[in-house]
Amino acid sequence: METAALSVRRLTKSFGRKQALHHVSFDCQPGHIVGLIGANGAGKTTIMKAILSLIKAKGDITINGQVSTFRHHAALADVGALIEYPGIYPYLSGRNQMKLFATPTADKNQRIQTIIQELHMAPYIDRRVKGYSLGMRQKMGIALALVNNPSLVILDEPMNGLDPQATKELRELIQKKQASGTTFLISSHILSELQKLAEDLIVIDHGRVVQQTTMRELLARNQHFLSLTTDQDLRAAGILAENGYLVTAHAPVRVQLRSTDTVAAVLKILTTYGVSIEDVQHEDGDFEQSVLDLIRE
Ligand SMILES: Nc1ncnc2c1ncn2[C@@H]1O[C@H](COP(=O)(O)OP(=O)(O)OP(=O)(O)O)[C@@H](O)[C@H]1O
C-alpha cells in the first residue's frame, strides 16, 4: 500500500480537566481531499493544531512516512496550513507577506504571481493588509498555505468569510492542486461545503472519530423520495402501501425509495390500477441529517 500523506494515531489532548481529543486515529491517502466534519467544539481545530505542532498532544503523527513530534517536525516543511485567524502582519502589503513567507527558490516570484492570479487578489495585493476585509484576509491565509506548493495542505474552515464566487474559485483551485497530487485535510462544520470537494470524510464528535467514510458512501445512505400528484392520491397511496412500498404521505403521495425500488416500477403499478399520474418529483433527503445520523449511531 502507498505511504499515507498523513497518519494520525491515538491522538489525545486535554486542556486542564477537559479532554478535547480521545485516541483520534485516521489516515489521509496521497492526492485525496479529506474532509474533517463535526459540530462547533468537536475538536477539529485541536486535531489540526496538534498535527502542525502548534500544541503538544499525545499520540503519533507521521507525514509522508516521516515521524513528526512536537520537538522534531522537519516533515512540516512540506505542509501548508491555514488555522483559525491567519497570522499576518497588518502593516505589510499582501505581496510583501508572501515574499517573506515564500521559500527562496529561483521561481519564488513566479509562484507568488501565480497564486495571486489564482485567488484573484491582484486588485488589493499591494495594499496594506490592515485594510483588508475578512474575505480578503482569508484569501491571504490560503495564499500563504499554498505558495510553497506543499504536498500536504491543512485548511481549517477555509470558506469562512468568502462570498459564493470566492468559495467556488477556491474549490476549483483545491481541485486543480489535487489533480497534480496535493493532499488536503479540510475542516468544516457545514457538510454542504465539503460535499462538492471531499472524497473521504472523517466525522468527529466530542473529540472522537465516530466514522471514517467516503462521500460516495454517505450520499448512498441518504434517503430518496418520490412525490406523485395523481387524479386519486388517497387510492394511489393505498395501492402502493399494499404493494409493499414505504408511503410517507398521502396528498401528494410520497414514497421513500429503497435501493431496490425504481421509479419505473412505482409508475407501472399505478397505471396498471388505472391511476392517472399528473406530476412526479424526485426529492433527496436532508444530507446534513445523514451526518447527524452517523454521529448518533
Ligand atoms: N486553548 C484551549 N483551552 C481550553 N479549552 C480548549 C482550548 N482549545 C480548545 N479547547 C476546547 O477543546 C474542544 C475542542 O475545540 P476545537 O476548537 O478543537 O473544536 P472545533 O471542532 O474546531 O470547533 P469549531 O468548529 O467551533 O472551530 C472544545 O471543547 C474547546 O472548548
The ligand as a Tripos MOL2 file, in Angstrom:
@<TRIPOS>MOLECULE
LIG
   31    33     1     0     0
SMALL
NO_CHARGES

@<TRIPOS>ATOM
      1 N1         -6.7640   26.5220   24.4570 N.pl3     1 LIG1
      2 C1         -7.8270   25.8780   24.9450 C.ar      1 LIG1
      3 N2         -8.0900   25.8770   26.2590 N.ar      1 LIG1
      4 C2         -9.1450   25.2140   26.7690 C.ar      1 LIG1
      5 N3        -10.0230   24.5170   26.0270 N.ar      1 LIG1
      6 C3         -9.8180   24.4800   24.7100 C.ar      1 LIG1
      7 C4         -8.7270   25.1530   24.0980 C.ar      1 LIG1
      8 N4         -8.7880   24.9420   22.7590 N.ar      1 LIG1
      9 C5         -9.8710   24.1650   22.5560 C.ar      1 LIG1
     10 N5        -10.4940   23.8770   23.7070 N.ar      1 LIG1
     11 C6        -11.7000   23.0390   23.8780 C.3       1 LIG1
     12 O1        -11.5000   21.8320   23.1640 O.3       1 LIG1
     13 C7        -12.6840   21.4310   22.4950 C.3       1 LIG1
     14 C8        -12.4190   21.2980   21.0030 C.3       1 LIG1
     15 O2        -12.2040   22.5860   20.4490 O.3       1 LIG1
     16 P1        -11.8390   22.8370   18.9250 P.3       1 LIG1
     17 O3        -11.5500   24.2850   18.7640 O.co2     1 LIG1
     18 O4        -10.8090   21.8670   18.5210 O.co2     1 LIG1
     19 O5        -13.2220   22.4670   18.2050 O.3       1 LIG1
     20 P2        -13.6380   22.6540   16.6860 P.3       1 LIG1
     21 O6        -14.2300   21.3660   16.2490 O.co2     1 LIG1
     22 O7        -12.5070   23.1990   15.8980 O.co2     1 LIG1
     23 O8        -14.7960   23.7420   16.7980 O.3       1 LIG1
     24 P3        -15.1750   24.9920   15.8380 P.3       1 LIG1
     25 O9        -15.9350   24.3970   14.6860 O.co2     1 LIG1
     26 O10       -16.0630   25.7950   16.7330 O.co2     1 LIG1
     27 O11       -13.9120   25.6790   15.4660 O.co2     1 LIG1
     28 C9        -13.7370   22.4620   22.8430 C.3       1 LIG1
     29 O12       -14.4930   21.9940   23.9260 O.3       1 LIG1
     30 C10       -12.9190   23.6740   23.2520 C.3       1 LIG1
     31 O13       -13.6380   24.4540   24.1770 O.3       1 LIG1
@<TRIPOS>BOND
     1     1     2 1
     2     2     3 ar
     3     2     7 ar
     4     3     4 ar
     5     4     5 ar
     6     5     6 ar
     7     6     7 ar
     8     6    10 ar
     9     7     8 ar
    10     8     9 ar
    11     9    10 ar
    12    10    11 1
    13    11    12 1
    14    11    30 1
    15    12    13 1
    16    13    14 1
    17    13    28 1
    18    14    15 1
    19    15    16 1
    20    16    17 2
    21    16    18 1
    22    16    19 1
    23    19    20 1
    24    20    21 2
    25    20    22 1
    26    20    23 1
    27    23    24 1
    28    24    25 2
    29    24    26 1
    30    24    27 1
    31    28    29 1
    32    28    30 1
    33    30    31 1
@<TRIPOS>SUBSTRUCTURE
     1 LIG1         1 GROUP 0 **** ****
